[in-house]
Amino acid sequence: MQLFLWWHGVVNGNVNPNMLIRSLAFLSSAFFLNVVIAAAQQPAPSAVTQAVLAGKLIDVRSGEVRTHAYILIAGDRIQSIAAAAPSGIPRKWVFHVSRATTTGPAT
């Protein structure tokens, strides 16, 4: 309602200075609040929670075949491919499929 009254005053040429200040303060605080909420909703980078040890990994983008590669998983997504065993992951969360050939993305 305040915005309508402010705009009506601008169109008719009679602007109330107090209404103008209050309207600008309201709009700027609403904008600031939206920026803060949007920044707070950005997901934090996930830590690696699981790893899969592949005997052979075929990189489907380059056609390269890697042997003894670790597929590092964060949450429900592949985070990266590594040549060495990841640190900080309990042994029960490292799955061995070393007799299998898998496909994966390039890192």
Steps between C-alpha positions, in 0.01 A plus 500: 500500500782740585661439163174582321454819698861601436467433126169689490673800658786486250263491203292792628806708589446524875759282672494479878868490613421279801314251281790499254755424773286226653436341161868501408594358841242223460615410148869500591444285809289255296777479239767447769292228665462317166877514443570361848248217459637409156857490631397282794336245271818421304598140574837441659742280310452140607778291641582165346294234678563188289752365252486228236821326399472409132732247337470684168331833444415611147482877468213544255601853402862433408496124442783459752510179705623532858593206715450485875300827516294628791161659430438749783135559589362795698138451602333352194736643233841412363739768621823390331720216382825438689800273454563457874282381783308781668588595856245540774246252364432193715605177334141373500407784259761407237334256260729272300397412147857442390404211272252716309531763228303819566434817306530851639540867415828684459615717786 
